[in-house]
Amino acid sequence: MEWGFKSLQAHHFTPEEIKMIVALLAGYLFALDNREFFDTVAEQVGTYDWHQIECREATPGLPALVLETPTGKRLVCNKLK
């Protein structure tokens, strides 16, 4: 077998392979973009629990899981304690 550029052949990906590559890339980019969140979860998972609270408006600047209503309100209904 001859080695070099002549031995390289173009690989044609099947649609299934392309879908898998796109899914893996999207998952990687999602994890990379949300690394701070995942690091915080890892730190707090054994220490804190989610508790339901009476829904209230979210405080700007504080990290929170918010529900956006059709009227544009941003509500917080759960809290870590």
C-alpha positions in Angstrom: 0.0 0.0 0.0 1.3 3.4 -0.9 1.3 6.1 1.8 0.8 9.8 1.0 -1.7 12.1 -0.5 -2.5 9.6 -3.3 -3.7 7.1 -0.8 -6.1 9.5 0.9 -9.7 9.2 -0.4 -12.5 11.5 0.3 -14.9 10.1 2.9 -18.5 10.6 2.1 -20.6 10.8 5.3 -24.0 9.2 5.4 -26.9 11.3 6.6 -26.9 9.3 9.8 -23.2 10.0 10.4 -23.8 13.7 9.7 -26.7 13.8 12.2 -24.5 12.1 14.8 -21.7 14.6 14.3 -24.1 17.5 14.5 -25.7 16.1 17.7 -22.3 15.6 19.3 -21.1 19.0 18.4 -24.3 20.6 19.7 -24.0 18.7 23.0 -20.4 19.8 23.4 -21.2 23.4 22.7 -24.2 23.4 25.0 -22.0 21.9 27.9 -19.2 24.4 27.1 -21.6 27.4 27.1 -23.3 26.3 30.3 -20.2 25.2 32.2 -20.7 27.7 35.1 -24.2 26.3 35.7 -23.0 22.7 35.7 -20.1 23.6 38.1 -22.5 25.3 40.4 -24.9 22.4 40.4 -22.0 20.0 41.2 -21.1 22.1 44.2 -24.6 22.5 45.5 -26.2 19.1 44.8 -25.4 17.6 48.2 -26.0 20.8 50.2 -29.2 22.4 49.0 -32.7 21.2 48.0 -35.3 22.9 45.9 -38.3 24.3 47.8 -41.5 25.6 46.2 -42.3 29.2 47.2 -45.1 31.6 46.4 -44.4 32.8 42.9 -42.9 36.3 42.9 -41.1 38.6 40.4 -37.5 37.6 39.7 -34.8 39.9 41.1 -32.8 41.4 38.3 -29.1 40.3 38.4 -29.7 37.2 40.5 -29.4 33.8 38.9 -32.7 32.1 38.8 -34.9 29.7 37.0 -37.7 32.0 35.8 -41.1 31.5 34.2 -41.9 34.1 31.6 -45.7 34.8 31.5 -47.5 35.8 28.3 -47.7 39.3 29.7 -43.9 39.5 30.0 -43.6 39.0 33.8 -40.6 37.0 35.0 -41.6 34.9 38.0 -39.6 32.7 40.4 -41.5 29.8 42.0 -38.7 27.7 43.5 -35.7 28.5 45.7 -32.7 26.6 46.9 -32.5 26.2 50.7 
